[in-house]
Amino acid sequence: METLSASVLGLLLTGCDIVSSRKQELEYMWKPFQLTVVGGLFILARYLAIMIHIADIALTSVLTTKIGEPKQSPEHLCMSLIFFRLVSCQSMLLVLHLILMLRVFALYNQSLPVGVFLLVLIVVGFVGSTVVMVRRFTRAKIKFSGLCSPKMFLVDRWQNPILVLV
């Protein structure tokens, strides 16, 4: 239930941000509508977060109604929810890193070697960290209690899949 509350709160805060800045978005993004890389990243960052929150709420609600409180959650459903959250988090971090990369690219007078280096660095980091986390989660001994609340049993704390994200 805590995860559902967190997802609803995240959706509420994201919605409040969109409502409070809708005039500026309309003025700068939609009236002159010229889709640029920066504009595309802005739209992606803004509306991908809403779609992720809605999908997370829907998945958690489906698990809640299918499973109910007293029963144990099926492991494959819980792992699917964890993988969805993992890929969602990584995707939002990728968009953020691309926006920050464009800022650094501009600081270096749009130098092509710097831009290519930063882009390769970001893509390799995204793919590498996502693959490592997915592999660690599939190999970790995770037991789920209640509504997909993970309890990891780790022999070595360095094997924690979340450590890669940190």
C-alpha positions in Angstrom: 0.0 0.0 0.0 2.9 2.3 0.6 4.1 2.1 -3.0 0.6 2.9 -4.3 0.5 6.0 -2.0 4.0 7.1 -3.2 2.9 6.7 -6.8 -0.2 8.7 -6.3 1.7 11.4 -4.5 4.3 11.5 -7.3 1.5 11.8 -9.9 -0.2 14.6 -7.8 3.1 16.6 -7.6 3.9 16.1 -11.3 0.3 17.2 -12.1 0.6 20.3 -9.9 3.8 21.2 -11.7 2.2 20.9 -15.1 -0.9 22.9 -14.0 1.3 25.7 -12.5 3.5 26.1 -15.5 0.9 25.4 -18.3 0.9 29.1 -19.5 4.7 29.1 -20.0 4.6 25.8 -21.7 1.9 26.9 -24.1 3.7 30.1 -24.8 7.2 28.7 -25.4 6.5 25.1 -26.6 3.1 24.9 -28.4 2.4 28.3 -29.9 5.5 28.5 -32.1 5.6 24.7 -32.3 9.1 23.9 -33.7 10.1 20.5 -32.6 13.8 20.7 -31.7 16.0 18.3 -29.7 15.7 20.4 -26.6 11.9 20.8 -27.0 11.5 17.0 -27.6 13.5 16.3 -24.5 11.4 18.7 -22.5 8.1 17.1 -23.7 9.6 13.6 -23.1 10.7 14.5 -19.5 7.4 16.2 -18.7 4.9 13.6 -20.1 6.9 10.4 -19.8 6.9 10.9 -16.0 3.0 11.2 -16.0 2.7 8.1 -18.1 5.1 6.2 -15.8 3.1 7.2 -12.7 -0.2 6.2 -14.3 1.2 2.9 -15.4 2.7 2.2 -12.0 -0.6 3.1 -10.3 -2.4 0.8 -12.7 0.0 -2.1 -12.2 -0.1 -1.7 -8.4 -3.9 -1.5 -8.4 -4.1 -4.7 -10.5 -1.9 -6.5 -8.1 -3.9 -5.2 -5.2 -7.2 -6.3 -6.6 -5.9 -9.7 -7.9 -4.0 -10.6 -4.8 -5.7 -8.9 -1.9 -4.0 -8.2 1.4 -3.8 -11.5 3.2 -2.4 -13.6 0.3 1.2 -13.8 -0.9 1.9 -12.1 -4.2 3.0 -14.3 -7.1 6.7 -13.9 -7.6 6.5 -13.4 -11.4 4.1 -10.5 -11.0 6.2 -8.9 -8.3 9.4 -9.2 -10.5 7.5 -7.7 -13.4 6.6 -4.7 -11.3 10.2 -4.3 -10.1 11.5 -4.5 -13.7 9.0 -1.9 -14.8 10.1 0.4 -12.0 13.7 -0.2 -12.8 13.4 0.5 -16.5 11.2 3.6 -15.8 13.7 5.0 -13.4 16.6 4.4 -15.8 14.6 6.0 -18.7 13.9 9.1 -16.7 17.6 9.3 -15.7 18.6 8.9 -19.4 16.4 11.9 -20.3 17.9 13.9 -17.5 21.4 13.0 -18.6 20.7 13.9 -22.2 19.4 17.4 -21.1 22.5 17.9 -19.0 24.7 16.6 -21.8 23.3 19.3 -24.1 24.1 22.0 -21.6 27.8 20.8 -21.4 27.8 20.5 -25.2 26.8 24.1 -25.4 29.5 25.1 -22.9 32.1 23.6 -25.2 30.9 25.7 -28.2 29.1 22.7 -29.6 32.3 20.8 -30.2 31.4 17.6 -32.1 34.1 15.4 -30.5 32.9 16.5 -27.0 29.3 15.8 -28.0 30.0 12.4 -29.4 32.1 11.5 -26.3 29.3 12.6 -24.0 26.6 10.8 -25.9 28.6 7.5 -26.1 29.3 7.8 -22.4 25.7 8.4 -21.5 24.3 5.6 -23.7 27.0 3.1 -22.5 26.2 4.0 -18.9 22.5 3.6 -19.4 22.7 0.3 -21.1 25.4 -1.0 -18.8 23.7 0.0 -15.5 20.3 -1.3 -16.7 21.7 -4.7 -17.8 23.7 -5.1 -14.6 20.7 -4.2 -12.4 18.4 -6.6 -14.3 20.9 -9.4 -14.0 21.5 -8.8 -10.3 17.8 -8.7 -9.6 17.2 -12.0 -11.5 20.0 -13.6 -9.6 19.3 -12.2 -6.2 17.4 -14.2 -3.7 14.3 -12.0 -3.2 11.3 -13.1 -1.2 8.2 -11.0 -1.4 5.9 -10.3 1.5 2.5 -8.8 1.2 2.0 -6.7 -1.9 5.3 -7.1 -3.6 7.4 -5.8 -0.7 10.9 -7.2 -1.5 13.0 -8.7 1.2 16.5 -9.5 -0.1 18.7 -12.0 1.5 22.2 -11.0 0.6 25.4 -12.8 1.6 27.5 -9.9 0.4 26.2 -6.3 0.6 28.0 -5.5 -2.6 25.7 -7.8 -4.5 22.7 -5.5 -3.8 21.2 -4.5 -7.2 20.3 -1.0 -6.1 24.0 -0.3 -5.4 24.5 0.0 -9.2 21.9 2.8 -9.4 23.4 4.7 -6.5 
